[in-house]
Amino acid sequence: MEKVLFLFSSCEGQTKKILNHIEQALGEQYSCEYMNIHNEPNVDFSAYDRVLVGASIRYGHFNKKLYAFINKYQAQLSQDNVAFFCVNLTARKEGKDTPEGSAYIKKFLIKSPWQPALIGVFAGALRYPRYNFFDRTMIKLIMKITGGETDTTKEVEYTDWQKVSEFTQVFKQQGCRK
């Protein structure tokens, strides 16, 4: 049985929901463990056969704790059994849902010392009723500017689960320590 570590940086929980889907898609021959990067975990990468880092965008940026984690574990992250994916609402639009078309991934690759070999980009979810007044107002404004949903009574999940499953298959084929 292969051991997989899921490291995540999430604002509203969609990144972790995507990891749950990936765990199911991996199947029973994989044992998965989750760690929240925001809790600043100490990680022994050698205890895992594969590692997947998932992070969401909030107001155009990854959480600063993601970059602190990357700086701390740069050497371990640079192994061939480690992959990365980004979750954002911009990826709901075709062409912005790939590493090549994602402005967030382009900025990440410039700012980060870690250059993952495998990168995924997934659309997130819009959860207006769960947001506080400020976030609801700001996100509505951003969605209005970008042609998205502005009805603040709605929750919309933009994640393409088939695309997540396809990414999972590539992750399964990726280098492994064994």
Solvent accessible surface area in square Angstrom, and as a share of the most:
residue,aa,sasa,rsa
1,M,154,0.69
2,E,35,0.16
3,K,90,0.38
4,V,0,0.00
5,L,0,0.00
6,F,0,0.00
7,L,0,0.00
8,F,16,0.07
9,S,2,0.01
10,S,20,0.13
11,C,59,0.35
12,E,68,0.30
13,G,35,0.34
14,Q,14,0.06
15,T,0,0.00
16,K,81,0.34
17,K,88,0.37
18,I,0,0.00
19,L,0,0.00
20,N,67,0.34
21,H,54,0.24
22,I,0,0.00
23,E,54,0.24
24,Q,142,0.63
25,A,32,0.25
26,L,0,0.00
27,G,30,0.29
28,E,160,0.72
29,Q,98,0.44
30,Y,26,0.10
31,S,48,0.31
32,C,26,0.15
33,E,72,0.32
34,Y,60,0.23
35,M,39,0.17
36,N,46,0.23
37,I,1,0.01
38,H,44,0.20
39,N,114,0.58
40,E,117,0.52
41,P,22,0.14
42,N,124,0.64
43,V,13,0.08
44,D,87,0.45
45,F,5,0.02
46,S,84,0.54
47,A,45,0.35
48,Y,14,0.05
49,D,14,0.07
50,R,12,0.04
51,V,0,0.00
52,L,0,0.00
53,V,1,0.00
54,G,0,0.00
55,A,0,0.00
56,S,13,0.09
57,I,25,0.13
58,R,55,0.20
59,Y,83,0.32
60,G,20,0.19
61,H,122,0.55
62,F,14,0.06
63,N,57,0.29
64,K,172,0.73
65,K,79,0.33
66,L,0,0.00
67,Y,28,0.11
68,A,61,0.47
69,F,10,0.04
70,I,1,0.00
71,N,95,0.49
72,K,122,0.52
73,Y,14,0.05
74,Q,74,0.33
75,A,81,0.63
76,Q,63,0.28
77,L,1,0.00
78,S,73,0.47
79,Q,68,0.30
80,D,95,0.49
81,N,1,0.01
82,V,2,0.01
83,A,0,0.00
84,F,0,0.00
85,F,0,0.00
86,C,0,0.00
87,V,4,0.02
88,N,7,0.04
89,L,42,0.21
90,T,46,0.26
91,A,5,0.04
92,R,52,0.19
93,K,76,0.32
94,E,169,0.76
95,G,42,0.40
96,K,91,0.39
97,D,34,0.18
98,T,49,0.29
99,P,38,0.24
100,E,132,0.59
101,G,27,0.26
102,S,2,0.02
103,A,65,0.51
104,Y,41,0.16
105,I,1,0.00
106,K,109,0.46
107,K,103,0.44
108,F,0,0.00
109,L,59,0.29
110,I,152,0.77
111,K,132,0.56
112,S,5,0.04
113,P,56,0.35
114,W,3,0.01
115,Q,101,0.45
116,P,12,0.08
117,A,96,0.75
118,L,29,0.14
119,I,26,0.13
120,G,5,0.05
121,V,1,0.00
122,F,3,0.01
123,A,8,0.06
124,G,3,0.03
125,A,13,0.10
126,L,0,0.00
127,R,28,0.10
128,Y,0,0.00
129,P,71,0.45
130,R,147,0.54
131,Y,13,0.05
132,N,93,0.48
133,F,155,0.65
134,F,125,0.52
135,D,21,0.11
136,R,64,0.23
137,T,65,0.38
138,M,63,0.28
139,I,13,0.07
140,K,83,0.35
141,L,91,0.45
142,I,69,0.35
143,M,2,0.01
144,K,144,0.61
145,I,131,0.66
146,T,53,0.31
147,G,69,0.66
148,G,18,0.18
149,E,44,0.20
150,T,46,0.27
151,D,55,0.29
152,T,41,0.24
153,T,110,0.64
154,K,93,0.39
155,E,72,0.32
156,V,38,0.22
157,E,67,0.30
158,Y,56,0.21
159,T,11,0.06
160,D,73,0.38
161,W,67,0.23
162,Q,115,0.51
163,K,51,0.22
164,V,0,0.00
165,S,29,0.19
166,E,94,0.42
167,F,17,0.07
168,T,0,0.00
169,Q,85,0.38
170,V,79,0.45
171,F,0,0.00
172,K,41,0.17
173,Q,147,0.65
174,Q,27,0.12
175,G,30,0.29
176,C,40,0.24
177,R,89,0.33
178,K,164,0.69
